[in-house]
Amino acid sequence: MAEVFPTSLKHRTTPNLRLGIKSSCGDLKSIIAALYIIFKSTKTPENITYSKEKVLENGSTGIELTEELASTISTKFPNIVNVIDKVNSTPLFTRQCEPLQVAIELFFNLGRLKFTDYGHSERTGKNRYKKTLMFSDKMIVIDAYLSAFNPTERDAFLSLWLEEKHDHESSIENGFKQILSTFTIDCCYKIKRGEGNELIFNLENIYEELANNNDVLFKENGQETVGPTRILCSYIKEHMSYDIAYHNEKFIAKEGRGEYLKMHYGLISNTLDLINRELPFNDVAKGNEIKIGIDKEIVKEKFVPFITALRAKPFLLLAGISGTGKSQKVQDLAYMTCPEGELRNENGTAPGNYCLVEVKPNWHDSTELLGYYSALSGRYELTDFIRFVYKAIKNKNVPFFLCLDEMNLAPVEQYFAEYLSVLETRKKVDGKIQTQPLLKKDVFANCKLSKDVEEEAAEGYTADGISFKKKSLYSEKDAEIISYLKENGLSLPDNLFVIGTVNMDDTTHQFSRKVIDRAFTIEMNGGNMADMFNDESKSLLEYRNKNNVVPLATFLPEFVRAYEVLDDALYTKYSDTIKTKIPKLLGNSDGTADEDSINGVLNNTPFRVSYRVQNELVLYLSVLIEQAGYPEEIDSLIGEAVLAILLEKVLPRVQGEQKQLATKNGSNVLKDLKAFVTKHFAPAEGETNALYHKVVSKLDEMDEKLDNYYTNFF
């Protein structure tokens, strides 16, 4: 055993405080009781998969205790009648994940909760998926307290809390409430006080007012509570606080606990003063430094335009001058999402969830990507594209990124026609996005895995001196793929994201509107050259540790059709606004559009947009709304979505000569679009809007190119 110094401080960023979420979580007593029972019954409380999935009577997926854990609980808690049924009935198994995370992680600070498998999300009344708990050391405090009582007393108390009952006269319960209150000190809350007016506070601020003999309001003028404030209200309403009560929409001091409350306020303030807010990460010797991976939220912010576009449509074009890192951007996405294990080990130079396909100028059909059947050999010639899609199918909880490098060296609509068509067949079925087959299984019907070949007989064998043996036509891995294709054909999995890089010069082809219409296009023309040397750049193209791996859910589209957004419970309150404002801003596509709309500007041109663009605008907007925490007002988000669609889907379609783009009064399409954008989306005086300025700058650039007779986006 070596003698070593401790490692240096680990860099931890502020967790997502979820101040704006709308999910509620009640029945907190049963959650706490179930958490303790699980903690006490496992040998690995630092990381325990406590649930398994099952099919419910209505056909949906539910969860229950694992068999091993259920057996241990029955042994350790024999005094609790029907303990397994009671635990399985708690919100740990019935409630969706996010409000549980707010309660367990942010409010009580008892540990972390996550899906066991990547890529899941849960909604009210929908499927539930198996989860993993990673307990904090607060559970040791709870265990030390409850272990001081005999098992009969302890189990009687736990049984009451599992049933959401309480006993005000119980000394064990009152002491337990005091302990729980110490865990909630550092949680933050938000009160909405009208448009643009929000109050952020914590437990200290509540106790300060109560200690001054004031009652405390937690909402104003009928505004709904959001985020952890909802958990706090449940906590008080369910009589879990030792010294605070709930009365007439207010928090008040419990009768007879005034002096205790004042003392408690002082203790809370002192405790908060002792918590380190800034740590000396730089005060370590060079020899003791550790590499700090980019935090998930930083990654998400840095890549947010790419992630938002991919969640609206899993086909993205990266355009720009050569050498700006377009291909590397795709690799970055793969590195940040590749989990520990086999996918990291199969290729030393790139993650296993990344594939680079170099497009060649002589590609004029789909065989280079989709392969072909050779009647002569009886083989189906597989391609790297097919192998990669199959790997994505087999690793359904990991995002896979296919990079078509220099994809317009050949005519895209020729070699990529099947993908472009099948992409539009995406449909949500039982919560999963599915497509029609890219290759039907009939294509592989005549494919054999092996054939008979002649060989000379072994010595002593006299059957005409000839024998036959079976010779495999494929490697072991390819044989597995062919077997799958014969049975299923090839469809596009929902965890596959195709990203093409685009350069425009004399060696490349223009994109047809069929291609542009089916993709989002993001320009990458470089930036600050000094950024190449910063710490973030050093951390790119490196794997993240398991706690920082970005999950599939970050990229996975939630919806395919606009009506799915409007029918979803989280978005119904925006339905009228979306159905009114977006068609008005886009305008009709049949030539009757109002002049004050995008199609009104594009009238009498082949660049008008229609249902597909409107559908994807709504999908894009739904992602922005989710990222913003489902705010009450979405006008600014609609503006952001329209600007993004204009830049990434509409302007790439616009190209032509001066005469083609001319409009009345000696103007042109680009000038008129700029006037429309300025009228509707220009930031207020003193404010800035980077996306707005980017759109205006692009319109100016294209307009200046038109002075030389011809313009296009690229």
C-alpha positions, 0 to 999 in steps of 0.5 A: 500500500502506497503513502500518498497525499489526498487528491485536489479539490473536485470542481463541482458546479451549481446544480440545476435549481429547477426554479421554474418547473411546474411538477408537484410532489406530495406525500413526502412522508411516504417518500422519506420512509421508503428512502430510509427502508431502501437505504437500510436494506442495501449494501451499496447505498452509494449506488443502488438500482432499487426498481425493476420494470413491469407491464401494467394491466393497461399495457403501460410500463411501471416499476416495483422493488427489485426482487433482491431488495424486496426480500431484504426489506421483508427480513429487516422490517418484519413489524411493518404489515405489507411493507413491500406493497406499501413501499411500492405504492409510494411516489418513488414508484408512481411519480414521474422522475423530475419532481422526485429529483427536486424533492430528494436532491434539492429540497431534502438533500438526501441523494441523487435520483436518475434513470438507470438507462440513458434516454428516458423521460416521464410524464404524468400518467405515462410510463415509469422506468427503472431508477437508481438512487445514490444516497448522501451521508444525510441518510447516516444521520437519519439511521443514527437517530432511528437506530436509537429506538427499538425496532418496534417503535421505529417500524411503527413510526415508519408504517405511519409515514408510509401511510401518510399519517402522523402523530403530533404527540410522538417524540420520535416523529417530532425529533425526526422533523427537526432533523429533516429541517436541517437538511432543507437549509440551502434549498432555493425557492422562487415566487412569481410576482407579476411579469418580469418580477421574481423573488428568489429566497431560501429558508433563512428568509422565511424564518427571518420574517416569522421571527419578527412575528410576520406571516409569510406569503408564498404567492401573489395575486393568484400566481401559481407556485413553481419549482421547489416552492411547490415542494416546500408548500407540500412539506408545510401542508403535510405537517412535516415542519416542527415549527412552521404551519400552513394557514390561509395561503400563508406560512405561520409560526406554530403555536407555542413554538415562537421562541424555538423558531427564533433560536432556529432562525439564528442557527440557520443563519450561522450554518449558511455563514459556514458553507463555502461558496467559493473554493480555492481550486487554483491553489494547488500544486501543478503536480496535483492538478486533475483534468476537469471535464466540461460540466453538462450545463456548460456543454449544453449551453455551448452546443444549444443551437445544435441540440435545439435543431437536432431535437426538432429534426435529426438531420443537420447541415453545417456550412462554412469555410474550410477549416472551421471545425465542422467535422470536429463539432460532430465528434465533440457531440459523440465524445460528450455522449459516449458512455463508459464501456465497449463503445469507448474501447472499440476504436482508439481514435474516435468514440464508437457512437461516431462514424465519418463517411467521406462522400466521393464525387462519383456517388450518383446512387445510394449503393455507396451508403445502402449497399447492394445485393450481388446475384453472382456471389449471393452476398449483400455488400454491407457498408459502414453506413449500414453497420453504424445504423445497426450499432445504433439500433443495438445501443438504443440508449446512446446517441449516435452521430453520423458525419457525412463529410463534404456531403455536396461533393456529389449530388445529395438528392441522388445518393441520399434520396431514400434517407430524405424520403424515409425521414419524412415518415417519422411517426410517434408510436407508443412513445417511440419515434419510428419510420418506414423501412429504409431497406425492406426485409424483402431486399435480403430475402435471397441473402445466404449466410454461407455457401457450399465450396469444393475442397480436396478430400482428406487423406484416406477419404475416397468419395471421388476425391472431392468433398464439400464444406460450408464457407461463411460469406460474412465475418461474424459481425456482418453475419449478425447484421445480415440475420437481423436485416433478413428478419427486420429490414433497416429503419432509422432508429430515433437515436441516430443523428445525421450531420452533413458538412458543407463547403461551397466552391467550384468542386461542389454541387448546389443543394436542391430545395428538397434537401434544404427543406428537410434539414436545419442549416447552421453556419460555422465560419470560425470565431475568435482565434484566441479561443483555440487556446482556452481550457474549454478547447483543451477539453474537447475531443475527450471522454467525460467521466460517467457523471458528466456524460450527456444523456440521449434525452438531451438530444431526443425529439419529444414530438414529430408533429405540431399537434402532438405539442399542442395536445401535450399537457405541458403545452396546452396553455400555449395552444391558442397563442401558437395557433394564432401567432405562428401562422400569422408570422409565416403567412399562407403558402397559396399566394394569399399571404398578408404582406406583413409575413414571411410568405407575404415577402416571398410571394411569387417566388419559389422560396415560399414555405409551407406546412413542413416549415411551420411544423418544424417551427412549432417543434423548435419552439417546444424545445425552447419552451422546455429549455426556458422552464415552461414560462407563462409568456412565450412571445419572446420564444416565438420570436427566437424560434421564427428567427432561427427558422428564418436563418436555418431553413428559409434563407438557405432556400433563397438564391437567384439573380437580381430579377428573380429576387426583385419586388415592388418599388425597386426593392428585393426579397432580402431587403423586404425580409430585413424590414419584416425582421426589424419590425417584429423582432428588433430588440428594445433600446438598450437591449441586445439580441445576438440571434436577431443581429445574426439574421440581419447580418446574413440578410445584409451579406446576401443583399450585398452579394446580389449587387454583383448580380447573383446571391445565395446563402452559402 
